């Protein structure tokens, strides 16, 4: 339990440092990271429930690494899920990557 609280505090601290991205990222891509049935899952646009491998495939098909991206998490998202998404994105050439807590305004039709 203490580990979980420490992990959440670390993730929130990282998210708070990333809440004011530059204008380039503000118009970049959003990746939703979550835990579902014990596995990290990701969503980009209408593609949801993706594994890290599927996220890599999706981002490598026409997404511009120069646009930057934001990895959005919930308070109960394990930090490892955000780290995996960051590793995938940086491996594809994304250099401007922020992790932050998702807000209601970030969600649109169909994304819980």
Secondary structure by P-SEA (a helix, b strand, c coil): caaaaaaaaaaaaaaaaccccccccccbbbbbbbbcccbbbbbccccccccaaaaaaaaaccccccbbbbbbbcccccaaaaaaaaaaaaaacccbbbbbbbcccccccccc
